[in-house]
Every structure is written in C-alpha cells, then in structure tokens.
C-alpha cells in the first residue's frame, strides 16, 4: 500500500524542514566570512596602495571563499548530504549577491552569472569537505 497524499506531504515537509536551518545558517556564515575578508582586503589595499586592477580578481576570490565557508558551515550543521546542503547554502549566498548586483547596476551580465556558478561549486566542495572532514568532539 502506498502513502496517502497527506502523509506524503507531511513527509516531504519534514525532509525539507531538516535543510532550512543548516542552509540559512550556512549562508549567513558565508556572508560573514566574506564580509570579514572584504574588510581585511580593504585594509591591505589601503596600506599597500594596490592598483585598482587587482580589485575584481580579489573580489571573486573573496566571493568564492564565502561560498566555501557557507558550504562547510551548512554541511557541518546538517552532518550529512554535504554536497546538497553546501550547494544550497552557497546558492542562497550567490542569489543574495546577484540581487545586490541587480539593485546596484541593473541586469546581471554573464560575468555575474559565472561568478554565481563558481560560488555554488565552491559551496559544494566545502559541503563535501565539511561532512567528510574530521569530526568535532
């Protein structure tokens, strides 16, 4: 016998609820990590008088590091399915960055979409490492 529709919906909601907290907290952790790295980068660029041509590459590296941190944090909270959890956390982070870009400069271009894809892949890698890494005691 199969499950009724209401039992199926409850099961689906229960499974989805297990991802909400880790994904949201992972995305927040990734945004916090990116913000801290961005402040450190601004300080370093100010002290070293770096030219403006290095800023876009550094911004991409910081965004990738934020996606990686989001993936690790989300996967460590969920403790399983690291690629999915990390990818979703990084996707939420990338979506927020895309939304901020749309608000500031209009329609996102191919570079912004590529950057979002790279952030998501970094989150997936971070999720796998977050689940398969050393266990916290």
Secondary structure, DSSP 8 states (H G I E B T S, - for coil): ----HHHHHHHHHHHHHHHHHHHHHHHHHHHHHHHHHHHHHHHHHHHHT--GGGHHHHHHHHHHHHHHHHHHHHHHHH-S-HHHHHHHHHHHHHHHHHHHHHHHHSS--HHHHHHHHHHHHHHHHHHHHHHHS----
